[in-house]
Amino acid sequence: RGKRVAQALEFIQTTRFIGTKKIMFHIGANDLNRDKLSEQE
């Protein structure tokens, strides 16, 4: 039973970590797009 809880916590931490990386990537991509747009003006 305790093992299952540990696995669940590990899974949550992993998905949260992946989610954070994806969010950071999207923010970075948005910043790059904004730079390109401001260059065109």
N, CA, C and O atoms as a Maestro MAE file, in Angstrom:
{
 s_m_m2io_version
 :::
 2.0.0
}

f_m_ct {
 s_m_title
 :::
 protein
 m_atom[164] {
  # First column is atom index #
  i_m_mmod_type
  r_m_x_coord
  r_m_y_coord
  r_m_z_coord
  i_m_residue_number
  s_m_chain_name
  s_m_pdb_residue_name
  s_m_pdb_atom_name
  i_m_atomic_number
  :::
  1 25 0.829 -1.209 0.000 1 A "ARG " " N  " 7
  2 3 0.000 0.000 0.000 1 A "ARG " " CA " 6
  3 2 0.864 1.260 0.000 1 A "ARG " " C  " 6
  4 15 0.630 2.190 -0.771 1 A "ARG " " O  " 8
  5 25 1.864 1.270 0.879 2 A "GLY " " N  " 7
  6 3 2.764 2.426 0.931 2 A "GLY " " CA " 6
  7 2 3.542 2.597 -0.369 2 A "GLY " " C  " 6
  8 15 3.842 3.713 -0.794 2 A "GLY " " O  " 8
  9 25 3.861 1.459 -0.989 3 A "LYS " " N  " 7
  10 3 4.610 1.498 -2.247 3 A "LYS " " CA " 6
  11 2 3.793 2.190 -3.328 3 A "LYS " " C  " 6
  12 15 4.319 2.973 -4.119 3 A "LYS " " O  " 8
  13 25 2.500 1.888 -3.349 4 A "ARG " " N  " 7
  14 3 1.619 2.480 -4.365 4 A "ARG " " CA " 6
  15 2 1.534 3.990 -4.179 4 A "ARG " " C  " 6
  16 15 1.525 4.744 -5.151 4 A "ARG " " O  " 8
  17 25 1.472 4.426 -2.921 5 A "VAL " " N  " 7
  18 3 1.423 5.861 -2.638 5 A "VAL " " CA " 6
  19 2 2.707 6.528 -3.110 5 A "VAL " " C  " 6
  20 15 2.673 7.605 -3.705 5 A "VAL " " O  " 8
  21 25 3.837 5.886 -2.843 6 A "ALA " " N  " 7
  22 3 5.130 6.436 -3.262 6 A "ALA " " CA " 6
  23 2 5.186 6.544 -4.784 6 A "ALA " " C  " 6
  24 15 5.671 7.539 -5.322 6 A "ALA " " O  " 8
  25 25 4.688 5.514 -5.479 7 A "GLN " " N  " 7
  26 3 4.678 5.546 -6.946 7 A "GLN " " CA " 6
  27 2 3.793 6.679 -7.458 7 A "GLN " " C  " 6
  28 15 4.137 7.361 -8.423 7 A "GLN " " O  " 8
  29 25 2.645 6.871 -6.797 8 A "ALA " " N  " 7
  30 3 1.728 7.933 -7.209 8 A "ALA " " CA " 6
  31 2 2.374 9.306 -7.036 8 A "ALA " " C  " 6
  32 15 2.268 10.166 -7.911 8 A "ALA " " O  " 8
  33 25 3.045 9.505 -5.898 9 A "LEU " " N  " 7
  34 3 3.714 10.784 -5.654 9 A "LEU " " CA " 6
  35 2 4.816 11.018 -6.681 9 A "LEU " " C  " 6
  36 15 4.989 12.131 -7.179 9 A "LEU " " O  " 8
  37 25 5.555 9.964 -6.992 10 A "GLU " " N  " 7
  38 3 6.628 10.064 -7.972 10 A "GLU " " CA " 6
  39 2 6.050 10.451 -9.337 10 A "GLU " " C  " 6
  40 15 6.612 11.285 -10.046 10 A "GLU " " O  " 8
  41 25 4.921 9.834 -9.691 11 A "PHE " " N  " 7
  42 3 4.260 10.117 -10.965 11 A "PHE " " CA " 6
  43 2 3.809 11.573 -11.026 11 A "PHE " " C  " 6
  44 15 3.982 12.250 -12.040 11 A "PHE " " O  " 8
  45 25 3.223 12.047 -9.912 12 A "ILE " " N  " 7
  46 3 2.754 13.443 -9.864 12 A "ILE " " CA " 6
  47 2 3.930 14.401 -10.027 12 A "ILE " " C  " 6
  48 15 3.850 15.375 -10.775 12 A "ILE " " O  " 8
  49 25 5.027 14.114 -9.317 13 A "GLN " " N  " 7
  50 3 6.201 14.986 -9.411 13 A "GLN " " CA " 6
  51 2 6.756 14.993 -10.827 13 A "GLN " " C  " 6
  52 15 7.155 16.038 -11.340 13 A "GLN " " O  " 8
  53 25 6.782 13.805 -11.465 14 A "THR " " N  " 7
  54 3 7.308 13.712 -12.833 14 A "THR " " CA " 6
  55 2 6.443 14.507 -13.805 14 A "THR " " C  " 6
  56 15 6.962 15.278 -14.612 14 A "THR " " O  " 8
  57 25 5.118 14.319 -13.729 15 A "THR " " N  " 7
  58 3 4.231 15.030 -14.656 15 A "THR " " CA " 6
  59 2 4.284 16.530 -14.401 15 A "THR " " C  " 6
  60 15 4.216 17.330 -15.334 15 A "THR " " O  " 8
  61 25 4.408 16.909 -13.117 16 A "ARG " " N  " 7
  62 3 4.486 18.334 -12.794 16 A "ARG " " CA " 6
  63 2 5.771 18.909 -13.380 16 A "ARG " " C  " 6
  64 15 5.771 20.021 -13.909 16 A "ARG " " O  " 8
  65 25 6.871 18.151 -13.287 17 A "PHE " " N  " 7
  66 3 8.157 18.600 -13.822 17 A "PHE " " CA " 6
  67 2 8.068 18.759 -15.341 17 A "PHE " " C  " 6
  68 15 8.516 19.760 -15.899 17 A "PHE " " O  " 8
  69 25 7.481 17.755 -15.998 18 A "ILE " " N  " 7
  70 3 7.328 17.818 -17.462 18 A "ILE " " CA " 6
  71 2 6.429 19.001 -17.831 18 A "ILE " " C  " 6
  72 15 6.714 19.736 -18.776 18 A "ILE " " O  " 8
  73 25 5.333 19.175 -17.070 19 A "GLY " " N  " 7
  74 3 4.417 20.281 -17.340 19 A "GLY " " CA " 6
  75 2 5.108 21.622 -17.203 19 A "GLY " " C  " 6
  76 15 4.895 22.525 -18.013 19 A "GLY " " O  " 8
  77 25 5.944 21.753 -16.166 20 A "THR " " N  " 7
  78 3 6.668 23.004 -15.954 20 A "THR " " CA " 6
  79 2 7.618 23.258 -17.118 20 A "THR " " C  " 6
  80 15 7.720 24.388 -17.596 20 A "THR " " O  " 8
  81 25 8.316 22.220 -17.581 21 A "LYS " " N  " 7
  82 3 9.238 22.383 -18.709 21 A "LYS " " CA " 6
  83 2 8.476 22.821 -19.955 21 A "LYS " " C  " 6
  84 15 8.944 23.681 -20.701 21 A "LYS " " O  " 8
  85 25 7.303 22.230 -20.182 22 A "LYS " " N  " 7
  86 3 6.493 22.604 -21.352 22 A "LYS " " CA " 6
  87 2 6.059 24.058 -21.252 22 A "LYS " " C  " 6
  88 15 6.108 24.798 -22.234 22 A "LYS " " O  " 8
  89 25 5.632 24.466 -20.052 23 A "ILE " " N  " 7
  90 3 5.195 25.852 -19.859 23 A "ILE " " CA " 6
  91 2 6.368 26.796 -20.113 23 A "ILE " " C  " 6
  92 15 6.214 27.809 -20.794 23 A "ILE " " O  " 8
  93 25 7.539 26.467 -19.566 24 A "MET " " N  " 7
  94 3 8.725 27.300 -19.761 24 A "MET " " CA " 6
  95 2 9.062 27.380 -21.255 24 A "MET " " C  " 6
  96 15 9.431 28.442 -21.756 24 A "MET " " O  " 8
  97 25 8.933 26.248 -21.962 25 A "PHE " " N  " 7
  98 3 9.214 26.226 -23.392 25 A "PHE " " CA " 6
  99 2 8.250 27.146 -24.139 25 A "PHE " " C  " 6
  100 15 8.662 27.899 -25.022 25 A "PHE " " O  " 8
  101 25 6.963 27.083 -23.783 26 A "HIS " " N  " 7
  102 3 5.965 27.926 -24.450 26 A "HIS " " CA " 6
  103 2 6.247 29.396 -24.178 26 A "HIS " " C  " 6
  104 15 6.126 30.232 -25.073 26 A "HIS " " O  " 8
  105 25 6.626 29.713 -22.930 27 A "ILE " " N  " 7
  106 3 6.935 31.108 -22.597 27 A "ILE " " CA " 6
  107 2 8.132 31.560 -23.434 27 A "ILE " " C  " 6
  108 15 8.133 32.664 -23.978 27 A "ILE " " O  " 8
  109 25 9.143 30.709 -23.534 28 A "GLY " " N  " 7
  110 3 10.325 31.043 -24.327 28 A "GLY " " CA " 6
  111 2 9.958 31.253 -25.793 28 A "GLY " " C  " 6
  112 15 10.434 32.196 -26.426 28 A "GLY " " O  " 8
  113 25 9.111 30.375 -26.332 29 A "ALA " " N  " 7
  114 3 8.695 30.492 -27.731 29 A "ALA " " CA " 6
  115 2 7.912 31.786 -27.937 29 A "ALA " " C  " 6
  116 15 8.090 32.466 -28.947 29 A "ALA " " O  " 8
  117 25 7.045 32.128 -26.980 30 A "ASN " " N  " 7
  118 3 6.262 33.355 -27.095 30 A "ASN " " CA " 6
  119 2 7.172 34.575 -27.085 30 A "ASN " " C  " 6
  120 15 6.943 35.532 -27.825 30 A "ASN " " O  " 8
  121 25 8.214 34.542 -26.240 31 A "ASP " " N  " 7
  122 3 9.155 35.661 -26.181 31 A "ASP " " CA " 6
  123 2 9.874 35.815 -27.521 31 A "ASP " " C  " 6
  124 15 10.071 36.933 -27.997 31 A "ASP " " O  " 8
  125 25 10.265 34.693 -28.128 32 A "LEU " " N  " 7
  126 3 10.953 34.742 -29.423 32 A "LEU " " CA " 6
  127 2 10.028 35.338 -30.480 32 A "LEU " " C  " 6
  128 15 10.448 36.182 -31.272 32 A "LEU " " O  " 8
  129 25 8.773 34.901 -30.493 33 A "ASN " " N  " 7
  130 3 7.807 35.420 -31.469 33 A "ASN " " CA " 6
  131 2 7.597 36.908 -31.272 33 A "ASN " " C  " 6
  132 15 7.471 37.657 -32.241 33 A "ASN " " O  " 8
  133 25 7.560 37.342 -30.013 34 A "ARG " " N  " 7
  134 3 7.351 38.755 -29.722 34 A "ARG " " CA " 6
  135 2 8.545 39.564 -30.255 34 A "ARG " " C  " 6
  136 15 8.368 40.654 -30.799 34 A "ARG " " O  " 8
  137 25 9.753 39.024 -30.095 35 A "ASP " " N  " 7
  138 3 10.941 39.719 -30.590 35 A "ASP " " CA " 6
  139 2 10.866 39.863 -32.112 35 A "ASP " " C  " 6
  140 15 11.181 40.919 -32.659 35 A "ASP " " O  " 8
  141 25 10.448 38.797 -32.784 36 A "LYS " " N  " 7
  142 3 10.338 38.839 -34.248 36 A "LYS " " CA " 6
  143 2 9.299 39.867 -34.674 36 A "LYS " " C  " 6
  144 15 9.513 40.609 -35.633 36 A "LYS " " O  " 8
  145 25 8.186 39.911 -33.974 37 A "LEU " " N  " 7
  146 3 7.122 40.858 -34.317 37 A "LEU " " CA " 6
  147 2 7.600 42.300 -34.123 37 A "LEU " " C  " 6
  148 15 7.345 43.160 -34.966 37 A "LEU " " O  " 8
  149 25 8.292 42.560 -33.012 38 A "SER " " N  " 7
  150 3 8.737 43.933 -32.758 38 A "SER " " CA " 6
  151 2 9.821 44.343 -33.763 38 A "SER " " C  " 6
  152 15 9.977 45.531 -34.046 38 A "SER " " O  " 8
  153 25 10.569 43.380 -34.301 39 A "GLU " " N  " 7
  154 3 11.571 43.705 -35.321 39 A "GLU " " CA " 6
  155 2 10.890 44.142 -36.614 39 A "GLU " " C  " 6
  156 15 11.399 45.006 -37.328 39 A "GLU " " O  " 8
  157 25 9.735 43.540 -36.915 40 A "GLN " " N  " 7
  158 3 9.040 43.850 -38.170 40 A "GLN " " CA " 6
  159 2 8.399 45.232 -38.158 40 A "GLN " " C  " 6
  160 15 8.213 45.840 -39.212 40 A "GLN " " O  " 8
  161 25 8.057 45.736 -36.960 41 A "GLU " " N  " 7
  162 3 7.349 47.025 -36.893 41 A "GLU " " CA " 6
  163 2 8.209 48.171 -37.384 41 A "GLU " " C  " 6
  164 15 7.763 49.319 -37.392 41 A "GLU " " O  " 8
  :::
 }
 m_bond[163] {
  # First column is bond index #
  i_m_from
  i_m_to
  i_m_order
  :::
  1 1 2 1
  2 2 3 1
  3 3 4 2
  4 3 5 1
  5 5 6 1
  6 6 7 1
  7 7 8 2
  8 7 9 1
  9 9 10 1
  10 10 11 1
  11 11 12 2
  12 11 13 1
  13 13 14 1
  14 14 15 1
  15 15 16 2
  16 15 17 1
  17 17 18 1
  18 18 19 1
  19 19 20 2
  20 19 21 1
  21 21 22 1
  22 22 23 1
  23 23 24 2
  24 23 25 1
  25 25 26 1
  26 26 27 1
  27 27 28 2
  28 27 29 1
  29 29 30 1
  30 30 31 1
  31 31 32 2
  32 31 33 1
  33 33 34 1
  34 34 35 1
  35 35 36 2
  36 35 37 1
  37 37 38 1
  38 38 39 1
  39 39 40 2
  40 39 41 1
  41 41 42 1
  42 42 43 1
  43 43 44 2
  44 43 45 1
  45 45 46 1
  46 46 47 1
  47 47 48 2
  48 47 49 1
  49 49 50 1
  50 50 51 1
  51 51 52 2
  52 51 53 1
  53 53 54 1
  54 54 55 1
  55 55 56 2
  56 55 57 1
  57 57 58 1
  58 58 59 1
  59 59 60 2
  60 59 61 1
  61 61 62 1
  62 62 63 1
  63 63 64 2
  64 63 65 1
  65 65 66 1
  66 66 67 1
  67 67 68 2
  68 67 69 1
  69 69 70 1
  70 70 71 1
  71 71 72 2
  72 71 73 1
  73 73 74 1
  74 74 75 1
  75 75 76 2
  76 75 77 1
  77 77 78 1
  78 78 79 1
  79 79 80 2
  80 79 81 1
  81 81 82 1
  82 82 83 1
  83 83 84 2
  84 83 85 1
  85 85 86 1
  86 86 87 1
  87 87 88 2
  88 87 89 1
  89 89 90 1
  90 90 91 1
  91 91 92 2
  92 91 93 1
  93 93 94 1
  94 94 95 1
  95 95 96 2
  96 95 97 1
  97 97 98 1
  98 98 99 1
  99 99 100 2
  100 99 101 1
  101 101 102 1
  102 102 103 1
  103 103 104 2
  104 103 105 1
  105 105 106 1
  106 106 107 1
  107 107 108 2
  108 107 109 1
  109 109 110 1
  110 110 111 1
  111 111 112 2
  112 111 113 1
  113 113 114 1
  114 114 115 1
  115 115 116 2
  116 115 117 1
  117 117 118 1
  118 118 119 1
  119 119 120 2
  120 119 121 1
  121 121 122 1
  122 122 123 1
  123 123 124 2
  124 123 125 1
  125 125 126 1
  126 126 127 1
  127 127 128 2
  128 127 129 1
  129 129 130 1
  130 130 131 1
  131 131 132 2
  132 131 133 1
  133 133 134 1
  134 134 135 1
  135 135 136 2
  136 135 137 1
  137 137 138 1
  138 138 139 1
  139 139 140 2
  140 139 141 1
  141 141 142 1
  142 142 143 1
  143 143 144 2
  144 143 145 1
  145 145 146 1
  146 146 147 1
  147 147 148 2
  148 147 149 1
  149 149 150 1
  150 150 151 1
  151 151 152 2
  152 151 153 1
  153 153 154 1
  154 154 155 1
  155 155 156 2
  156 155 157 1
  157 157 158 1
  158 158 159 1
  159 159 160 2
  160 159 161 1
  161 161 162 1
  162 162 163 1
  163 163 164 2
  :::
 }
}
